[in-house]
Amino acid sequence: MNRRITVLPEEVASKIAAGEVIERPSSIVKELLENALDAGATDITIELRSGGKELIRIVDNGAGIAPGDVPLAFERHATSKILTVEDLYDVKSFGFRGEALPSIAAVCRVEMSTRRRGDVAGTRIAVENGRILENEAVGCPEGTSIAVSRIFDSLPVRKKFLRQDATEQGHCLDIIVRVLLPHGAVRAKVLTASKTLLEIPRTGNLYERIVLLLGSDLRNHLVSVAENSPAVSLSGFVSRPDFTRSSTRNMFFYINGRYVRNVLLSQAVMGAYRNLLEARKYPACALFIELSPETIDVNVHPAKLEVRFRRPQDVRELLQRSLSGALSGVRPASQATQGGAAAPGRSGVYEALRRYSLSAGIAARQPMTTATRPMEDVPDFSPGQDGLFPSMEGGKEQVSFASLDYLGQIEGTYLVFSAPGVMILLDQHAAHERILYERLKQSTGGNLEVQSLLIPEILEMNPRDFNLLIASRDMLQEAGMEVEAFGENTAVVKSVPALVAHTDVKALVGEILDGIADSGIPRDEKRNRILIGLACRGAIKANQALTADEVRQLCRDLDSIPFASNCPHGRPVFIELPAVAIERMFKRT
């Protein structure tokens, strides 16, 4: 049925616009929380009822709004952040489109009380379904209080798709953590009708903030990252390869202080962890990218969660280069300070954790106590400020493998070492595999030493494997393996890299073919898997006894290569058992 083109009624148009910005209660929390930060708030209280489906109330101590501007704040396209089109490309605030409050008020009831510092009285306004119902002068504290209720009552279809209270509450808490993580100068409290869900104190540096909000298990597993280029600067923390999650939920990215989702950033981080993590494992990170506002478009997504870079390759290269450099140096760590005096950067985190409680959606922390220093005494900070990072990784010093005290071998497979405050177990196969992989990778392209076989290895193969092997001859040649056809479904191997000359050639070829059999693998990844196959077959095996001299040489070789923390398959080369953990096993603590 054909209908004539008509202009949508204002009520319908406003609800459609609201639907783009306000997807669920957590969207409301995000918009109001960012408004509070834009207003300079340092204390924020958030109340959620029924997971935010019944009521959301946010109270802040920010600058407040002038009485004459209060009704304007609920007009579509009203904003104090931009005046011209050019201003869109120089945005330094969180909210700027003039859509948040009118969008919320189009599908909810909003009651706001606000007073500027120094004003005798404040203003109270009530707006529902886009209409102002009340607007009067009142007495109220400085700052702004906004209560949102009757959420999606005018959009029953949208309301029907909301989840259970606990699920919606979890989404709200997740947004609160993501928005507030960079703002160490801000303390916040999240309440329900019956209890405190989350209490975030002010923190002195980003390390404390990350451990506080993302989990105390991250302590001692973070590596600081900092690099500047003429166009882009990067700072933050990434997790060591021995700390992984099963999803990307703990990967946090911020562009000019704003939390964003971006596939390019996620891919760049995963590229830096290539051959350091097992399949379907992901790191944790909180990375802050600063660049000129005109080089990004933050107006791609109605909720401003996505960005577009003018020069994405610059950002990708900076991320991969900086993270790869930081991760390449991960080594066993001395934890001498962990068992006694507090380590540098640790006491502040410990104090903060004692004040911190969290439930319903994020792992619970230690209960709050009152025996803590006043939160007002904690210094403010912002990303990029001097002193942002602790001088050590959570109080752990870098130590070389060669400096470790060798104690012995277990099951002919694991090498046992000691360092101050920690026992270290090293997987000899994984360690040698990483050494061979790095040396093969460095030597490909003409510098690789090749060993011709005294008696070439003749391989009778099934048609599928034979065709795959012959099709991969040029890549195998680059890796030091000379392979030729030798009849129907028969191949001959004439040489192999000298580093793996002792290995079983037939098993080696099988290992390589298993790695590159998937036709969807890009060519560069096939080359990489060939090197991994060579390293795996050529490495010291499990259940192989090593002399003390061989162990010392293995340690020296590990010290000479990057990325010594994990084998090329992503498995750990070493694990650390702190002395305090061993003491707990013996019930001495």
C-alpha positions as CSV (number, residue, x, y, z in Angstrom):
1,M,0.0,0.0,0.0
2,N,1.5,3.3,-1.1
3,R,1.3,6.3,1.3
4,R,2.1,9.9,0.7
5,I,5.3,11.3,2.1
6,T,4.6,13.3,5.3
7,V,6.6,15.1,8.0
8,L,6.7,13.1,11.2
9,P,5.0,14.6,14.2
10,E,7.5,16.1,16.7
11,E,6.6,13.6,19.3
12,V,7.3,10.7,17.0
13,A,10.5,12.2,15.7
14,S,11.8,12.9,19.2
15,K,11.1,9.4,20.3
16,I,13.0,8.0,17.3
17,A,15.9,10.3,18.0
18,A,15.8,9.2,21.7
19,G,15.9,5.6,20.7
20,E,19.2,6.1,18.9
21,V,20.8,7.5,22.1
22,I,19.0,5.8,24.9
23,E,19.1,2.0,24.4
24,R,18.6,0.9,28.0
25,P,19.0,2.3,31.5
26,S,22.8,2.1,31.3
27,S,22.6,4.6,28.4
28,I,21.0,7.1,30.7
29,V,23.6,6.5,33.3
30,K,26.4,7.1,30.8
31,E,24.9,10.4,29.4
32,L,24.2,11.8,32.9
33,L,27.6,10.7,34.3
34,E,29.4,12.4,31.4
35,N,27.4,15.6,31.9
36,A,28.5,15.5,35.6
37,L,32.1,15.2,34.6
38,D,31.8,18.0,32.1
39,A,30.4,20.1,34.9
40,G,33.6,19.5,36.9
41,A,32.1,17.2,39.5
42,T,34.4,15.5,42.0
43,D,31.8,13.8,44.1
44,I,29.0,11.8,42.4
45,T,26.3,9.6,43.9
46,I,24.3,7.2,41.7
47,E,21.1,5.5,42.8
48,L,19.6,2.6,40.9
49,R,16.2,1.0,41.6
50,S,15.3,-2.3,39.9
51,G,18.6,-2.2,38.1
52,G,17.9,1.3,36.8
53,K,14.5,0.3,35.2
54,E,12.4,2.0,37.9
55,L,14.6,4.9,38.9
56,I,18.0,6.4,38.1
57,R,19.2,9.3,40.3
58,I,22.6,11.0,39.9
59,V,23.7,13.8,42.3
60,D,26.9,15.7,41.7
61,N,28.8,18.7,43.1
62,G,29.5,20.2,39.7
63,A,29.0,23.7,38.5
64,G,25.2,23.7,38.2
65,I,23.1,25.4,35.5
66,A,21.9,29.0,35.4
67,P,18.1,29.4,36.0
68,G,17.5,30.8,32.6
69,D,19.3,27.9,30.9
70,V,17.5,25.1,32.7
71,P,14.6,24.8,30.3
72,L,16.9,25.2,27.3
73,A,18.8,22.1,28.4
74,F,15.8,20.1,27.5
75,E,15.5,21.5,24.0
76,R,16.8,19.4,21.1
77,H,20.1,20.6,19.7
78,A,20.7,22.9,22.7
79,T,24.3,22.8,23.9
80,S,26.9,25.0,25.5
81,K,29.8,23.0,23.8
82,I,29.6,24.0,20.1
83,L,28.4,26.9,18.1
84,T,29.7,26.2,14.6
85,V,30.2,23.1,12.4
86,E,33.9,23.6,12.8
87,D,33.5,23.2,16.6
88,L,32.5,19.6,16.0
89,Y,36.1,18.8,15.0
90,D,37.6,20.5,18.1
91,V,35.5,18.8,20.8
92,K,37.2,18.4,24.2
93,S,34.1,17.6,26.3
94,F,32.1,14.4,26.7
95,G,28.6,15.7,25.8
96,F,28.3,18.1,23.0
97,R,25.4,17.2,20.6
98,G,22.6,18.6,22.8
99,E,20.7,15.3,22.6
100,A,21.1,13.6,26.0
101,L,18.6,15.4,28.2
102,P,15.9,15.9,25.6
103,S,16.3,12.3,24.5
104,I,16.0,11.0,28.0
105,A,13.0,13.3,28.7
106,A,11.3,12.1,25.5
107,V,10.9,8.6,26.8
108,C,11.1,9.1,30.6
109,R,10.1,11.5,33.4
110,V,13.1,13.7,34.4
111,E,13.2,15.8,37.6
112,M,16.2,18.1,38.0
113,S,17.3,20.4,40.8
114,T,20.4,22.5,40.1
115,R,22.2,25.5,41.7
116,R,25.4,27.3,40.7
117,R,28.0,28.1,43.2
118,G,27.2,31.5,44.8
119,D,23.6,31.6,43.7
120,V,21.1,32.2,46.5
121,A,18.5,29.8,45.1
122,G,18.4,26.9,42.6
123,T,16.0,25.7,40.0
124,R,13.7,22.7,39.9
125,I,12.2,21.4,36.6
126,A,10.1,18.4,35.8
127,V,9.9,17.2,32.2
128,E,7.9,14.2,30.9
129,N,7.5,12.9,27.3
130,G,9.2,16.1,26.1
131,R,6.9,18.5,27.9
132,I,7.9,20.8,30.8
133,L,5.5,20.2,33.7
134,E,7.2,22.3,36.4
135,N,9.8,25.0,36.5
136,E,10.4,26.9,39.7
137,A,13.0,28.4,42.1
138,V,13.9,26.2,45.0
139,G,16.5,25.8,47.7
140,C,18.9,23.0,46.9
141,P,22.6,22.1,47.4
142,E,25.2,23.4,44.9
143,G,25.5,21.1,41.9
144,T,22.9,19.1,40.1
145,S,20.5,16.3,41.0
146,I,18.7,14.5,38.3
147,A,16.1,11.8,38.9
148,V,14.9,9.7,35.9
149,S,11.7,7.6,36.3
150,R,8.9,6.0,34.3
151,I,11.6,4.8,32.0
152,F,10.3,3.8,28.5
153,D,6.7,3.9,29.8
154,S,5.8,5.7,26.5
155,L,7.7,3.1,24.5
156,P,6.3,-0.3,25.8
157,V,8.0,-2.2,23.0
158,R,11.4,-1.0,24.1
159,K,10.5,-1.6,27.8
160,K,9.5,-5.2,27.0
161,F,13.0,-5.9,25.8
162,L,14.7,-4.9,29.0
163,R,16.3,-7.7,30.9
164,Q,16.1,-8.8,34.5
165,D,17.0,-6.3,37.2
166,A,20.4,-7.9,37.9
167,T,21.3,-7.9,34.2
168,E,20.4,-4.2,33.7
169,Q,22.2,-3.3,37.0
170,G,25.3,-5.1,35.7
171,H,25.2,-3.0,32.5
172,C,24.9,0.1,34.6
173,L,27.9,-0.8,36.8
174,D,29.9,-1.7,33.7
175,I,29.3,1.8,32.2
176,I,30.1,3.5,35.5
177,V,33.5,1.7,35.8
178,R,34.4,2.5,32.1
179,V,33.5,6.1,32.4
180,L,35.1,6.8,35.8
181,L,38.3,4.7,35.4
182,P,40.4,7.6,34.0
183,H,39.1,10.1,36.6
184,G,41.1,9.5,39.7
185,A,40.1,12.9,41.2
186,V,36.4,11.8,41.2
187,R,35.0,9.6,44.0
188,A,31.6,8.0,43.4
189,K,29.1,5.8,45.2
190,V,26.4,3.6,43.6
191,L,23.4,2.8,45.8
192,T,20.3,0.6,45.6
193,A,17.3,0.8,47.8
194,S,18.9,-1.5,50.3
195,K,22.7,-1.3,50.0
196,T,25.8,0.2,48.6
197,L,26.7,-1.5,45.3
198,L,30.0,0.2,44.6
199,E,32.1,2.8,46.3
200,I,35.0,4.3,44.4
201,P,37.5,6.5,46.4
202,R,39.8,9.0,44.8
203,T,43.1,7.4,43.8
204,G,46.5,8.8,43.3
205,N,47.5,7.2,40.0
206,L,46.2,5.1,37.2
207,Y,47.8,1.9,38.4
208,E,45.7,2.2,41.6
209,R,42.6,3.0,39.7
210,I,42.9,0.0,37.4
211,V,43.6,-2.5,40.2
212,L,40.7,-1.0,42.2
213,L,38.1,-1.1,39.4
214,L,39.2,-4.1,37.3
215,G,40.3,-6.5,40.0
216,S,43.0,-6.9,42.6
217,D,44.2,-10.1,40.7
218,L,45.7,-7.7,38.2
219,R,48.2,-6.4,40.8
220,N,51.7,-7.5,39.7
221,H,50.5,-8.4,36.2
222,L,50.5,-4.9,34.6
223,V,53.1,-3.5,32.3
224,S,53.2,0.3,31.8
225,V,53.1,1.7,28.3
226,A,54.1,5.2,27.2
227,E,55.2,6.5,23.9
228,N,54.8,9.8,21.9
229,S,54.9,10.6,18.3
230,P,54.4,14.0,16.6
231,A,50.8,13.2,16.0
232,V,49.7,10.7,18.7
233,S,50.6,10.0,22.3
234,L,49.9,6.8,24.2
235,S,49.9,5.9,27.8
236,G,48.4,3.3,30.1
237,F,48.8,-0.3,31.2
238,V,48.5,-3.8,29.6
239,S,48.5,-7.1,31.3
240,R,51.5,-9.5,31.2
241,P,50.9,-12.5,28.9
242,D,50.5,-14.7,32.0
243,F,47.2,-12.9,32.8
244,T,44.4,-13.5,30.4
245,R,40.6,-13.4,30.2
246,S,38.2,-15.4,28.0
247,S,36.6,-12.3,26.5
248,T,37.5,-8.7,25.5
249,R,35.5,-7.1,28.4
250,N,38.7,-6.0,30.2
251,M,40.1,-4.1,27.2
252,F,39.5,-0.4,27.8
253,F,40.3,2.3,25.2
254,Y,40.1,6.0,25.7
255,I,40.5,8.7,23.0
256,N,41.2,12.1,24.6
257,G,39.7,10.9,27.8
258,R,36.5,9.4,26.3
259,Y,35.8,5.7,26.5
260,V,35.3,4.3,23.0
261,R,34.9,1.0,21.1
262,N,37.1,0.6,18.1
263,V,37.9,-2.5,16.1
264,L,41.2,-1.0,14.9
265,L,42.4,-0.5,18.5
266,S,41.4,-4.0,19.5
267,Q,43.1,-5.6,16.5
268,A,46.3,-3.6,17.2
269,V,46.4,-4.8,20.8
270,M,45.9,-8.4,19.7
271,G,48.5,-8.0,17.1
272,A,51.0,-7.0,19.8
273,Y,50.2,-10.2,21.7
274,R,50.6,-12.4,18.6
275,N,52.2,-15.7,19.5
276,L,52.0,-14.8,23.2
277,L,48.5,-15.9,24.0
278,E,46.7,-19.2,23.6
279,A,43.7,-19.3,21.2
280,R,40.5,-17.5,22.5
281,K,42.4,-15.8,25.3
282,Y,42.5,-12.0,25.7
283,P,44.6,-9.5,27.6
284,A,43.4,-6.7,30.0
285,C,44.4,-3.2,29.1
286,A,43.6,0.4,29.8
287,L,45.1,2.6,27.1
288,F,44.8,6.3,26.6
289,I,45.4,7.9,23.2
290,E,45.8,11.6,22.9
291,L,45.6,13.3,19.5
292,S,44.4,16.5,18.0
293,P,40.6,16.6,18.0
294,E,40.5,17.6,14.3
295,T,42.2,14.3,13.4
296,I,39.3,12.2,14.7
297,D,35.5,12.1,14.2
298,V,33.7,11.4,17.4
299,N,30.3,12.1,15.9
300,V,30.0,8.7,14.1
301,H,27.8,7.1,16.7
302,P,24.8,8.7,18.4
303,A,26.1,7.6,21.8
304,K,29.6,8.7,20.9
305,L,31.0,5.3,21.6
306,E,32.8,4.9,18.2
307,V,35.4,7.1,16.6
308,R,36.9,7.4,13.1
309,F,40.6,8.3,12.7
310,R,41.9,10.5,9.8
311,R,45.2,8.5,9.8
312,P,44.3,5.1,11.3
313,Q,47.6,3.5,10.3
314,D,49.5,6.0,12.5
315,V,47.5,4.9,15.6
316,R,47.8,1.2,14.7
317,E,51.6,1.4,14.3
318,L,52.1,3.4,17.5
319,L,50.0,0.9,19.5
320,Q,51.7,-2.2,18.1
321,R,55.2,-0.8,18.4
322,S,54.7,0.4,21.9
323,L,53.0,-2.7,23.3
324,S,55.4,-5.0,21.5
325,G,58.3,-3.2,23.1
326,A,56.8,-3.4,26.5
327,L,55.8,-7.0,26.3
328,S,59.1,-8.1,24.8
329,G,60.9,-7.4,28.0
330,V,58.7,-9.4,30.4
331,R,60.9,-11.6,32.6
332,P,60.6,-13.3,36.0
333,A,60.2,-10.8,38.8
334,S,61.7,-10.6,42.2
335,Q,59.0,-10.2,44.8
336,A,61.2,-9.7,47.8
337,T,59.2,-6.7,49.0
338,Q,55.9,-8.6,48.9
339,G,56.4,-10.7,52.0
340,G,57.5,-7.9,54.3
341,A,57.4,-4.1,53.8
342,A,54.9,-2.7,51.3
343,A,56.2,-2.5,47.8
344,P,56.4,0.8,45.9
345,G,52.9,1.6,44.5
346,R,51.3,-1.2,46.5
347,S,50.3,0.5,49.8
348,G,48.0,3.0,48.1
349,V,46.2,0.2,46.2
350,Y,45.9,-1.8,49.4
351,E,44.4,1.2,51.2
352,A,42.0,1.9,48.4
353,L,40.9,-1.8,48.2
354,R,40.0,-1.8,51.9
355,R,37.6,1.1,51.2
356,Y,36.1,-0.5,48.2
357,S,33.1,-2.8,47.9
358,L,31.3,-4.0,44.8
359,S,28.6,-6.6,44.1
360,A,26.0,-7.6,41.5
361,G,27.7,-7.9,38.2
362,I,31.4,-7.4,39.0
363,A,33.6,-9.5,41.3
364,A,33.2,-8.6,45.0
365,R,36.1,-6.8,46.8
366,Q,37.1,-6.6,50.4
367,P,34.5,-4.9,52.7
368,M,35.0,-1.3,53.5
369,T,36.6,-0.3,56.7
370,T,36.9,3.1,58.4
371,A,40.6,2.6,59.4
372,T,41.9,4.3,56.3
373,R,43.4,7.6,55.4
374,P,41.0,10.4,54.4
375,M,40.2,10.3,50.7
376,E,40.8,14.0,50.6
377,D,44.4,13.3,51.1
378,V,44.8,11.3,47.9
379,P,46.3,13.5,45.2
380,D,44.4,14.2,42.0
381,F,45.7,12.9,38.7
382,S,44.9,12.7,35.0
383,P,46.3,10.5,32.2
384,G,49.6,11.9,31.0
385,Q,50.4,13.7,34.3
386,D,53.9,13.2,35.8
387,G,54.0,10.4,38.2
388,L,51.1,8.6,36.6
389,F,52.8,5.2,36.6
390,P,54.6,3.5,39.5
391,S,58.3,3.0,39.0
392,M,57.9,-0.8,39.2
393,E,55.3,-3.2,38.1
394,G,53.3,-3.3,41.3
395,G,56.5,-3.5,43.4
396,K,58.3,-6.2,41.3
397,E,61.8,-5.7,39.9
398,Q,63.0,-7.2,36.4
399,V,65.5,-9.9,36.9
400,S,67.4,-11.9,34.2
401,F,67.0,-15.6,33.7
402,A,70.8,-16.0,34.1
403,S,70.7,-14.4,37.5
404,L,68.2,-17.0,38.9
405,D,69.5,-19.7,41.3
406,Y,69.0,-23.1,39.7
407,L,67.7,-25.7,42.1
408,G,66.9,-28.7,39.9
409,Q,64.7,-30.4,37.4
410,I,61.2,-32.0,37.9
411,E,60.0,-34.8,35.8
412,G,62.7,-34.2,33.3
413,T,60.6,-31.2,32.1
414,Y,60.4,-28.3,34.5
415,L,63.4,-26.4,35.7
416,V,63.2,-25.0,39.3
417,F,64.8,-21.6,40.2
418,S,64.7,-19.3,43.2
419,A,64.8,-15.5,43.3
420,P,64.2,-13.2,46.3
421,G,60.7,-13.9,47.5
422,V,59.6,-16.2,44.7
423,M,60.1,-19.7,43.3
424,I,60.1,-20.0,39.5
425,L,59.2,-23.0,37.4
426,L,60.4,-23.0,33.8
427,D,59.1,-25.2,31.0
428,Q,62.2,-26.3,29.2
429,H,60.4,-27.2,25.9
430,A,58.4,-23.9,25.8
431,A,61.6,-21.9,26.6
432,H,63.7,-23.5,23.9
433,E,60.8,-23.3,21.4
434,R,60.6,-19.5,21.9
435,I,64.4,-19.2,21.5
436,L,64.4,-21.2,18.2
437,Y,61.3,-19.3,16.9
438,E,62.9,-15.9,17.6
439,R,66.2,-16.9,16.0
440,L,64.4,-18.4,13.0
441,K,62.4,-15.2,12.6
442,Q,65.4,-13.0,12.8
443,S,67.4,-15.1,10.3
444,T,64.8,-15.5,7.5
445,G,65.5,-13.6,4.3
446,G,69.0,-14.7,3.5
447,N,70.8,-14.9,6.9
448,L,69.6,-18.3,7.8
449,E,72.2,-21.0,8.2
450,V,71.0,-24.1,6.3
451,Q,72.1,-27.7,6.8
452,S,72.0,-30.0,3.7
453,L,70.9,-33.5,4.6
454,L,73.5,-36.2,4.0
455,I,70.7,-38.5,2.8
456,P,67.7,-36.5,1.5
457,E,64.4,-37.5,3.2
458,I,61.9,-39.0,0.8
459,L,58.3,-38.7,1.9
460,E,55.3,-40.6,0.5
461,M,52.2,-38.6,1.1
462,N,48.5,-38.5,0.5
463,P,47.5,-36.2,-2.4
464,R,46.1,-33.4,-0.2
465,D,49.3,-33.1,1.9
466,F,51.6,-33.5,-1.2
467,N,49.8,-30.6,-3.0
468,L,49.9,-28.4,0.0
469,L,53.6,-29.1,0.5
470,I,54.6,-28.3,-3.1
471,A,52.4,-25.2,-3.1
472,S,54.2,-23.9,-0.1
473,R,57.8,-24.5,-1.5
474,D,58.7,-20.9,-1.7
475,M,57.7,-20.2,1.9
476,L,59.6,-23.3,3.1
477,Q,62.6,-22.2,1.1
478,E,62.6,-18.8,3.0
479,A,62.5,-20.8,6.2
480,G,65.6,-22.9,5.2
481,M,63.8,-26.0,3.9
482,E,64.5,-27.2,0.4
483,V,61.6,-29.3,-0.9
484,E,61.0,-30.8,-4.4
485,A,58.5,-33.2,-6.0
486,F,60.0,-36.7,-6.4
487,G,57.2,-38.5,-8.2
488,E,53.5,-39.0,-7.8
489,N,52.5,-37.9,-4.3
490,T,56.2,-38.1,-3.3
491,A,58.4,-35.3,-2.1
492,V,62.0,-35.0,-1.1
493,V,63.5,-32.8,1.6
494,K,67.1,-31.8,0.8
495,S,67.9,-29.3,3.6
496,V,66.6,-27.9,6.8
497,P,67.6,-24.9,9.0
498,A,70.8,-25.7,10.9
499,L,69.0,-24.9,14.2
500,V,66.7,-27.9,13.8
501,A,69.0,-30.2,11.8
502,H,68.8,-32.9,14.5
503,T,65.0,-33.3,14.3
504,D,62.9,-36.0,12.6
505,V,62.2,-34.6,9.2
506,K,59.1,-36.6,8.6
507,A,57.6,-35.5,11.9
508,L,58.7,-31.9,11.2
509,V,56.9,-31.8,7.8
510,G,53.8,-33.2,9.4
511,E,53.9,-30.5,12.1
512,I,54.2,-27.8,9.5
513,L,51.4,-29.1,7.3
514,D,49.1,-29.4,10.3
515,G,49.7,-25.7,11.0
516,I,49.1,-24.4,7.4
517,A,46.3,-26.8,6.3
518,D,43.5,-24.2,6.7
519,S,43.0,-22.6,3.3
520,G,41.7,-19.4,4.9
521,I,45.0,-18.6,6.6
522,P,46.7,-15.4,5.2
523,R,50.1,-16.0,3.5
524,D,51.9,-14.0,6.3
525,E,50.4,-16.2,8.9
526,K,51.3,-19.4,7.0
527,R,54.9,-18.2,7.0
528,N,54.7,-17.6,10.8
529,R,53.2,-21.1,11.4
530,I,56.0,-22.7,9.4
531,L,58.5,-21.1,11.8
532,I,56.4,-22.2,14.8
533,G,56.4,-25.7,13.4
534,L,60.2,-25.7,12.9
535,A,60.7,-24.3,16.4
536,C,58.4,-26.8,18.1
537,R,60.0,-29.8,16.4
538,G,63.5,-28.6,17.0
539,A,63.1,-27.7,20.6
540,I,64.2,-29.6,23.7
541,K,61.6,-32.1,24.5
542,A,59.8,-32.9,27.8
543,N,61.3,-35.8,29.8
544,Q,64.8,-34.9,28.6
545,A,67.4,-34.5,31.3
546,L,69.6,-31.4,31.1
547,T,72.9,-30.8,32.7
548,A,73.5,-27.7,34.8
549,D,75.6,-26.2,32.0
550,E,72.8,-26.8,29.5
551,V,70.4,-25.0,31.8
552,R,72.7,-22.0,32.2
553,Q,73.0,-21.8,28.4
554,L,69.3,-22.0,28.1
555,C,68.9,-19.1,30.5
556,R,71.5,-17.0,28.7
557,D,69.7,-17.7,25.4
558,L,66.4,-16.6,27.0
559,D,67.9,-13.3,28.1
560,S,69.1,-12.6,24.6
561,I,65.6,-12.7,22.9
562,P,62.4,-10.7,23.2
563,F,59.0,-12.1,24.3
564,A,60.6,-14.8,26.5
565,S,57.5,-15.0,28.7
566,N,55.5,-17.3,26.4
567,C,56.2,-19.9,23.7
568,P,55.0,-19.2,20.1
569,H,51.7,-21.1,20.8
570,G,51.0,-18.7,23.7
571,R,51.7,-21.1,26.6
572,P,53.7,-19.7,29.5
573,V,57.5,-20.3,29.6
574,F,57.6,-19.8,33.3
575,I,55.3,-19.4,36.3
576,E,56.0,-17.6,39.6
577,L,55.1,-18.9,43.0
578,P,55.5,-16.1,45.6
579,A,56.9,-17.1,48.9
580,V,53.7,-15.9,50.7
581,A,51.7,-18.3,48.6
582,I,53.9,-21.2,49.6
583,E,53.7,-20.1,53.2
584,R,49.9,-20.3,52.9
585,M,50.1,-23.9,51.6
586,F,52.0,-24.8,54.8
587,K,49.6,-22.7,56.9
588,R,52.4,-20.4,58.1
589,T,50.4,-17.3,57.5
